[in-house]
């Protein structure tokens, strides 16, 4: 009986591994074939995955913050608008960009960070924060911007609770300025009085993709902070975009770029190929089995080519794609393409 139990246990492990491999090899990109830019994907406490994206039209309706759900990361159901009520400080704009959502167990709340154009023309894009008891919303803004900025420098928020210090921190940046990290108050609503904002990723560090850096996402893995970021032109039929990575022992840096360790000096881990154009602005999610995935937007090469042929510089869809990631020799690697 003992030997039978051992054999049964081994068989179950083999079948589980086989099923995981089958699941990973049967999906096809895009996993969400609609305009769904700047995707953040989380695994929520309810066991489902939720994806959030920049504003877009859907079935003739403008959606401020798009939200979709999935049980497996590969098949998605569009839900609607996570932020249906515009905040009072951004009531006239339709620029609602780059959402990031996390669940704060201490507050029993989902927290949404997003960018929006301020009604006060003294400022440009600002970062707002909103709260909901549900991952699908409706999220309610706190009433004033969390961070104000000129033009597009205050952009692309990514928040986390520092695994080492338990501080609540926010990464942001774009518009030819560095990506920076800022400490927030415990309720996420203000910049902490203890804060000292630190620039962690500068611009113009490499030959390609670094004139502008944005879209920060930090993954904490084996005691190190891996900062994924994108550059330098996200959008349109002539976009020039890719995902790069740097790592540090501390959330506030200093960060070492992958390119500083490679002979070709490139920090790029995800770039264009024969099918996809301008991949970037990623999030990192661990599935229910502990596998790691990079979720990002990309443009169909044929759609970009069709836009260029029309000579109208039309807006081109950015659809949601996903790839497995492994950490090897201290760095993440996009394992394969589907």
Buried (B, 14 or more C-beta within 10 A) or exposed (E): EEEEEEEEEEEEEEEEEEEBEEBBEEBEBBBBBBBBBBBBBBBBEEEBBBBBBBBBEBEEEEBBBBBBBBEEBBEBEBBBBBBEBBBEBBEEBEBBBBBBBBBBEEEEBBBBBBBBBBBEEEBBBBBBBBBBEEBBBBBEBBEBBBBBBEEBBBBBBBBBBBEEEEBBBBBBBBBBBBBBBBBBBBBBBBBBEEBEBBBBBBBEBBEBBBEBBBBBBBBBBEEBBBBBBBBBBBBBBEBBBBBBBBBBEBBBBEBBBBBEEEEEBBBBBBBBEEEBBBBBBBBBBEBEEEBBBBBBBBBBBEBBEEBBEEEEEBEBBBBBBBBBBEBEEEBBBBBEEB
